[in-house]
């Protein structure tokens, strides 16, 4: 009985994710504001995600890791040094200490006072406005990420992504119904077969190579296997056009304003 119930649950989860993949593909290539669009506003702040909404993005990406006291902080680096006026490792600072730091001033005085947000804060702020790619940057926070997505009712509007296959395995053990994506750092094209097979074994819905590794063969093989192909991080307009010509399903960019104009122009020509 338990085995049968588990199989039915997995089947429902598979159908749910497949429907999401179909909807994404039918909507056309996604402009994904990388860390909210870090060329336009301080990365991974509420200001950057608000700006992505203002521009007309439907997707944005963020990074999450744990503070010393186990809070989920939205920040890319393992330390606060580059993006704030503080120093130290995120994992060695409490949420209260993180919240005292200015996450906007280094970008521009205009953004002074921006704070490192929690995952809950970002998800609540964007619910109904953006779909999110949530990149897990630390181990053993999978359950907390799932809880945050459920609590904020963003579990149907997010894809959880990671470079580490083991993290994706653990995430699926906690939430088989939530879609995941496998990030790949490819500095040159590689034979797509083994990478596509890995993403399928992980039950990912999306394979996400860095743009240097994207070829027509890669896109076609991944899509033929039922995977979305979303690439990153692309800021050059010519490269954006080339990747769209290859048929990618999404592009992560620091300049969503540029990509949105290209997509609008291509739609008018279609």
Secondary structure as UniProt FT lines:
FT   HELIX           2..27
FT   STRAND          30..34
FT   TURN            35..40
FT   TURN            43..44
FT   HELIX           46..55
FT   STRAND          59..66
FT   TURN            68..69
FT   STRAND          72..74
FT   TURN            81..83
FT   HELIX           90..92
FT   HELIX           95..99
FT   TURN            105..107
FT   HELIX           109..111
FT   TURN            112..113
FT   HELIX           119..126
FT   TURN            127..129
FT   STRAND          131..136
FT   TURN            139..140
FT   HELIX           142..151
FT   TURN            152..153
FT   TURN            155..156
FT   STRAND          158..162
FT   HELIX           165..174
FT   TURN            176..177
FT   STRAND          180..184
FT   HELIX           192..201
FT   TURN            202..203
FT   STRAND          206..210
FT   HELIX           211..213
FT   HELIX           216..224
FT   TURN            225..226
FT   STRAND          228..232
FT   HELIX           237..246
FT   STRAND          250..253
FT   HELIX           256..269
//
